[in-house]
């Protein structure tokens, strides 16, 4: 196999985001992570929805699919299940994933398909002139809003946890090296990984700028936080882990944690499918072969 260089993961097309946009940092971190993990570009697919972040696949020298607004997760999951040997990454903004795509965000957590979802969070709809995104706080007013935001802030970490994501992390777009390591951890996780990325929007969001974030961010793992949730944990220990996760997920203001919040060992959707498709994933739909489905077993499971 040809030895790949970092440049081999970069497309010839140059990004055209606004100067200072956090998307540049996320793109660089993703390119570096794929390179350091030696992911085969011909077996790697990056999916996106609609918005500034949706241009990401255009700037990566891997396969890319630019999907519909809010629909990146079902398309990406379908590709992973059709060919479970692919490395699949889905990317999208807070509006794409937690606004119009919120239903798909929740449904994906129930399945635990083995892939990574990276959410770019700048709290505004950057592509359509800075309307308030789902993660902007109640009463907050960016320079792009005529009046303060009348809606409450959605917490991506808590929603991902409630939905069932088995790996939950948060990074910062301007910390490229730290973000790269989190992307690598998410890609190595066996199951559905969710990476929430905080990023300034220098064009529309004048509240949470790089100057605002800089003194507040701290690394969870440097303070001894352990996100690992092994199978067979006692109910008391599991309750303790969940309470600590919630405490850290709600921390916002003077201190904002980044790092890995949750890492649970749960069977993936691909592993669950073997009960109905015994030869899966050795035989999979993208090969053009059909596997006999255990209809009797399905009917028994859903019988009233």
PyMOL commands that set and color helices and strands:
alter all, ss='L'
color gray80, all
select helices_A, chain A and resi 6-9+23-36+41-43+52-59+72-82+94-100+102-111+126-128+156-163+176-188+210-214+221-223+235-249+269-273+285-287+295-302
alter helices_A, ss='H'
color red, helices_A
select strands_A, chain A and resi 44-48+63-66+87-93+115-121+124-125+131-132+167-172+192-198+217-219+228-229+256-264
alter strands_A, ss='S'
color yellow, strands_A
deselect
rebuild
show_as cartoon
